[in-house]
Amino acid sequence: MSPSEPPFTDPPLPCLDCAARISCLIGQMPRPQQDRLGPLIREQRFRKGEVLQAEGAEVETVRTIKLGTVMLTRSGPDHVPRPVALVGRGHLMGLMGLLGQTTQVGAQALSPGRICDVPVAAMLGALVKDPVLQDTLHEQICRTVARLADWGQTMRLRGLHRQLVASLMLLAHEQGTRMVRIPSHVALSELLRTTRESVARTLRQLEDQGHLQRNDRWHVTLAPGHERVFAEG
């Protein structure tokens, strides 16, 4: 989104009615704190390809993904940012801002979606007053670290067919459904360090082998017993 364009904004929806609340830090707050933060929450739409977070930046807002898929990137010693994970509903960006640190990863939207922004200062004010909420934040940090580790081990699996099934399993968890909206073949190939053609071919093979079902161009459903792909030769 260019600086000259006003953001697409909608009136904030009550957290109690949000599908992402079970995995969202704000959604797990006690109702009085949600009511106090409510006027400060800004729900915005984002476009496919939009940069949602820059690596190494100081942030003034905490951003929770409500809908959509986002690619996280990390720069290497050559200063080239590379994909390290795909995240979705409930993932907290700007988390390092709550710890007084700059961002550790970049973030770019792989699909249109929605995000909820809350000022860091307001979130810190809520956290200071509630030790239970501090524990919830610590759990969120642990889940974030674990998810990054999940993607790291997925990239180390032997064979693209195993890597793709593991990726779909992680995306299903992020999206909260067995019917997964898959990112573009280009995004998957960049993440798994292969080619777009190899991703398309392997997805077809997985469908032929009964590990997944194709719903339409952008959606697949993991078939019962798909885990057996990890035991096959």
Summary of the structure (lengths in Angstrom):
residues: 233
radius of gyration: 18.5
end to end distance: 46.4
largest distance: 55.7
contacts: 691
relative contact order: 0.13
helix: 42%
strand: 23%
